[in-house]
Amino acid sequence: MLFMVYVLNIAVFFVYYMNNNSIFLFLRRFLQLYVSNFFCIYSLMFCIVHSTELTFI
């Protein structure tokens, strides 16, 4: 699942880069999406771990 998210992101970055030929815009967008996805995935994993802990207790 995590791998698919990153593949999707690379595809989005590529399309964005082809539309805007500015490398700085592309890099800024890349960092923005990478950071936001990292926090999203981290929070999702955190929720899953805590829900499993609660069910085991």
ABEGO torsion letter per residue (X at the ends): XAAAAAAAAAAAAAAAAAABABAAAAAAAAAAAAAAAAAAAAAAAAAAAAAAAAAAX
